[in-house]
Amino acid sequence: MRLPLLPAVALLVTCAACATARPRPPGLVDDLPLDPLLAAASAQADHLERSARIQSFTLGARTIPKATYVAALRRFVALGRESPTREAFFAAVGREFTFEELPARPEVLVTAYFEPIVDGAPAATARFTQPLYRPPAELSADHPFLTRAEIDSGHALAGRNLELCWVDPLDAFILQTEGSGAVALPDGTTLQLEYAGNNGQPHTRLGGFLPISKAEMTMHTMSAFLRSLPEPEMRKYLEKNPRYVFFEPRRGSGPPTSIGLPATDGRTIATDPTVYPKGALAFLVTTQPRMEELHAVEWRPLQRFVLDQDTGSGIKGARVDLFWGRGPDAGRYAGVMKQKGHLYYLLPR
């Protein structure tokens, strides 16, 4: 999960002023298995039908009532389950639906996120020096709270029985950046964590403070540099970002998104809710890495249907953040994604 949907966009998702029409994505194909997509799209239709948060979708010059878009999602799922082949399904989608490319500058920056699985312990150790906290009772969405430096280096919340577990400081930062995750404990159990609020401080990217060129800046190069430092020096860099995220034990079955559904590997996207319509189905065209160790040795096409389900404090403007999956392998791929692409939203004719 990135961050909860803002109240200002809860009732109407609008982006008419920033849209440009394209008839359909080039080469309507999909590079992933379809069954998880159809299951996720069906669950999204059910969720939208029950939810009062989104009442309509505005794409380009069209404003579509929620009931109409839900019916379109159900028709998309039915075509997928009734078509004898993948090719027949894609052809049927092309006949029955149109696509709208957003925003006005249709080329988007495509990044990726993942759900980390890190090691930790129920109490502090020489290795695990950073607690992950539950939200304190006085946390308010209306007022900024303590900064990261005050919480981490200043220990402002210590001794209040808010600690969920203890992890490595950089792993704590990564968990907070990704918004959810899991902590593997020494007894073999795993503590599943989900987003439970933030301190209301601005999100500041670390890249501008690190001695790494823009061309070489990836999650992997940033992590390698930070881990090369003594812990006090590492903390000085981490605390350049005052934003702090609180957690709670997970209640659902998967990484939660801002619209309230579990994320689907390779299908869920996080976007700016002031630009893109939450709850809609889209088609993403970009490139993805073929990996060897931590380096992308080849970039190949990525073309697939995706579900706009999530948001993030750092996801602004013409940017798409694709949920890659869980664990270290997903992190390897997500950490190098910084590609140009196009995003087309599905509309009923």
Summary of the structure (lengths in Angstrom):
residues: 349
radius of gyration: 20.6
end to end distance: 31.9
largest distance: 62.1
contacts: 1125
relative contact order: 0.22
helix: 28%
strand: 32%
